[in-house]
């Protein structure tokens, strides 16, 4: 295996991502393991927050069924909507962090441990522009690769808009969730509680119209869709990295035997 090619073997299928480290320099190993653990941590955190949203909504529904006559439903709605907003914001932050770690693993894979902090936008710039880093490093291995194509497509389809949305969360103003409570009679009285994702998120994130109701997206569904989209992008990127690392190794091996 060439020194220029990564010492990582990246394996992925349609359901899971498996990281396997091949013997290499200690700096590679430490950087790889740190990034791998960070990706897993962020993905677990995204899922955890979606589960919390579901639990909070179910708890609110139980309160409505048992104690609807003892408190103001508007107060409950406002409380649950605020809780969903907190959790939804955290899902956004964890998603961006995970994407940055994906950028880091791209830098590590193509250029070594000294470029293991590229973040997503740094990896995207290398993928988009050959001159980026070429003068400093002598070459830009990311440019023109399958991984570069994957990065560019996801960046343009949704990642860049998600970064802009995150920036508004931090620097502009809160992006509020909405909601409603409906009382429905079907033999017995039961309640329907709906908490919707911020409208600015629906504009930023590609959501098919069949997922919307009157232009609104349920906050929990928004979280689930974001988890699915991020996982799909990560799996695709791992596949591309595996192909690119095999190509770089084959090229290096051919050069040594020539």
Secondary structure by P-SEA (a helix, b strand, c coil): cccccccbbbbbcccbbbbbbccccaaaaaaaaaaaaaaaaaaaaaaaaaaaaaaaaaaaaaaaacccccccaaaaaaaaaaaaaaaaaaaaaaaaaaaaaaaaaaaaaccccccccccaaaaaaaaccccccccccccccccccaaaaaaaaaaaacaaaaaaaaaaaccccccccccbbbbbbccbbbbbbbbbccaaaaaaccccccccccccccaaaaaaaaaaaaaaaaaaaaaaaaaaaaaaaaaaaaaaac
